[in-house]
Amino acid sequence: MTTYVKIAAGLLFMLALAAFGVWYYTTSLGREALRDVATQAQLCKTAACSEGMEEAAAYLAEEYGLTPRLVEWCVGVDTLSERSGKAGLVNRSWWIDLLYQPCGEPLIE
């Protein structure tokens, strides 16, 4: 019985680790994209551009009815969906559709 519990705990740990990795990668892509948007819109007042990124995220959050934190995720998924091949995932695959679910993006059939 303890062997099965250890295997189950190990699998749960690996699943949690994978989920964290996906979240971290996707939100980091979103932060980079928000930094690019803030730079192009000339919203940056400092080198880190945190205030410009916050302003861009607040605008997008209001425009699309999301929280500013969720904007990072959705912009990251947008960036990921634009990539193809080994740099990202296949465009509009079931995986990208799954990642879009919190954003309210409709599924493409």
C-alpha positions as CSV (number, residue, x, y, z in Angstrom):
1,M,0.0,0.0,0.0
2,T,2.8,2.5,0.8
3,T,4.4,1.9,-2.6
4,Y,1.2,3.0,-4.3
5,V,0.9,6.0,-2.1
6,K,4.5,7.0,-3.0
7,I,3.9,6.5,-6.7
8,A,0.7,8.6,-6.5
9,A,2.5,11.3,-4.5
10,G,5.3,11.3,-7.1
11,L,2.9,11.6,-10.0
12,L,1.0,14.4,-8.3
13,F,4.3,16.2,-7.6
14,M,5.4,15.8,-11.3
15,L,2.0,17.1,-12.4
16,A,2.2,20.1,-10.1
17,L,5.7,20.8,-11.3
18,A,4.6,20.7,-15.0
19,A,1.7,23.0,-14.3
20,F,4.0,25.5,-12.6
21,G,6.4,25.3,-15.5
22,V,3.6,26.0,-18.0
23,W,2.3,28.9,-15.9
24,Y,5.8,30.4,-15.4
25,Y,6.7,30.1,-19.1
26,T,3.4,31.5,-20.4
27,T,3.4,34.5,-18.0
28,S,7.0,35.3,-18.7
29,L,6.1,35.5,-22.4
30,G,3.2,37.7,-21.5
31,R,5.4,40.0,-19.4
32,E,7.8,40.3,-22.4
33,A,5.0,41.1,-24.8
34,L,3.5,43.7,-22.4
35,R,7.0,45.3,-22.1
36,D,7.1,45.5,-25.9
37,V,3.6,47.0,-26.0
38,A,4.5,49.6,-23.4
39,T,7.8,50.5,-25.1
40,Q,6.0,50.9,-28.5
41,A,3.3,53.0,-26.9
42,Q,6.0,55.1,-25.2
43,L,4.6,54.4,-21.7
44,C,7.9,53.6,-20.1
45,K,9.4,56.2,-17.7
46,T,12.1,54.0,-16.2
47,A,14.4,51.3,-17.5
48,A,12.4,48.5,-16.0
49,C,9.2,49.9,-17.5
50,S,7.1,48.4,-14.7
51,E,4.7,51.4,-14.7
52,G,4.3,51.2,-18.5
53,M,3.6,47.5,-18.3
54,E,1.0,48.1,-15.5
55,E,-0.7,50.8,-17.6
56,A,-0.8,48.6,-20.7
57,A,-2.1,45.7,-18.6
58,A,-4.8,47.9,-17.0
59,Y,-5.9,49.1,-20.4
60,L,-6.1,45.6,-21.8
61,A,-7.9,44.4,-18.7
62,E,-10.5,47.1,-19.0
63,E,-10.8,46.6,-22.8
64,Y,-11.4,42.8,-22.5
65,G,-12.9,42.5,-19.1
66,L,-10.0,40.6,-17.5
67,T,-7.9,41.2,-14.4
68,P,-4.5,42.7,-15.0
69,R,-2.8,39.5,-13.8
70,L,-4.9,37.4,-16.2
71,V,-3.8,39.8,-19.0
72,E,-0.3,38.5,-18.6
73,W,-1.5,35.0,-19.1
74,C,-3.7,35.8,-22.1
75,V,-1.0,37.8,-23.8
76,G,1.5,35.0,-23.1
77,V,-0.9,32.5,-24.7
78,D,-1.3,34.8,-27.7
79,T,2.5,35.0,-28.0
80,L,2.8,31.2,-27.7
81,S,0.0,30.6,-30.3
82,E,1.9,32.8,-32.8
83,R,4.9,30.5,-32.6
84,S,5.1,27.3,-34.6
85,G,7.4,24.3,-34.7
86,K,10.0,23.7,-32.0
87,A,10.0,27.3,-30.7
88,G,6.4,26.9,-29.6
89,L,3.4,24.7,-30.1
90,V,1.4,24.0,-33.3
91,N,-0.8,27.0,-34.0
92,R,-4.3,26.7,-32.5
93,S,-3.8,23.1,-31.3
94,W,-6.0,21.7,-28.6
95,W,-3.3,22.6,-26.1
96,I,-3.5,26.3,-27.0
97,D,-7.3,26.2,-26.9
98,L,-7.0,24.8,-23.4
99,L,-4.7,27.5,-22.3
100,Y,-7.1,30.2,-23.8
101,Q,-10.0,28.9,-21.6
102,P,-9.5,31.5,-18.8
103,C,-9.3,34.3,-21.4
104,G,-12.7,33.6,-22.8
105,E,-11.3,32.8,-26.3
106,P,-13.8,30.7,-28.2
107,L,-12.5,27.3,-29.4
108,I,-11.8,26.9,-33.1
109,E,-13.1,23.7,-34.5
